[in-house]
């Protein structure tokens, strides 16, 4: 009879394979613990909410097992402190995706006497982290000023660290029970550390930043939001970047909602990646060439949202 054995390439691969097969149990446990912690935090924060604190947390989780194994974990949190004429916000976000690449080989003396060997290696396929803070203060009913700072890491789009500061003014065009619409205009300063620095690249630059933020309560339980942020590099005007996010959330309870969002990241002058140069026969020349990454990245997420 055929026999079957597992022989990963190394101990780390074996641990990764075992970890993947236990992913369902681990993540269900983490989700239960997370809900318990969030409930405790909600009770402890009741007094602060009376003074203007509000918090929103999003959790995205996808786990597959069996012949194809992959897992995606996303988290987003926003904490806001509101006063009569001002707002202070703190934001955190993370997205990480892994997939297990499995290969099978059969060795033996005949079709009825063989051994199947499975080899599995976990590969990181997406990773994005960000954090930021912003302070807004009203000048009058329609005008406000703001200042903020942020950090981001997205090695798959070519940069390990991006730190930015911005400030400017904005206008509130609509603000009623069902809709809000605001625009901002300001200046920014960005420092970026690329995974593969361009030979003649500039890692520090001043910019011109504009944005809009639109939210509409379509029904008592359904909200649509659209946010666009664009940053123009004033030192190289061909370097235009934009972050465009559209989302629909449906309320299930007073504190829980389901949210679908689509994010588009645009960089007219994207980061570069270094590639080893090979000859036509596949042998290496020992040289490295540079090429630009894609100008557009997009992310579609389905999340559970908790509001406190």
Buried (B, 14 or more C-beta within 10 A) or exposed (E): EEEEEEEBEEEEBBEBBEBBBEBEEEBEEEEEEBBEEBEEEBEEBEEEEEEBBBBBBBBBBEBBBEEEBBBBBBBBBBBBBBEEEBBBBBBBBBBBBBBBEBEEEEEEEEEEEBEBBBBBBBEEEBBBBBBBBBBBEBEEEEEBBBBBBBBBBBBBBBBEBBBBEBBBEBEBEEEEEEBBBBBBEBBBBBEBEBBBBBEEBEBEBEBBBBBBBBBBBEEEEEBBBBBBBBBBBBEBEEBBBBBBBBBBBBBEEEEEBEBEBEBBBBBBBBBBBEEEEEEEEEEEEEEEEEEEBEEEBEBEBEBBBBBB
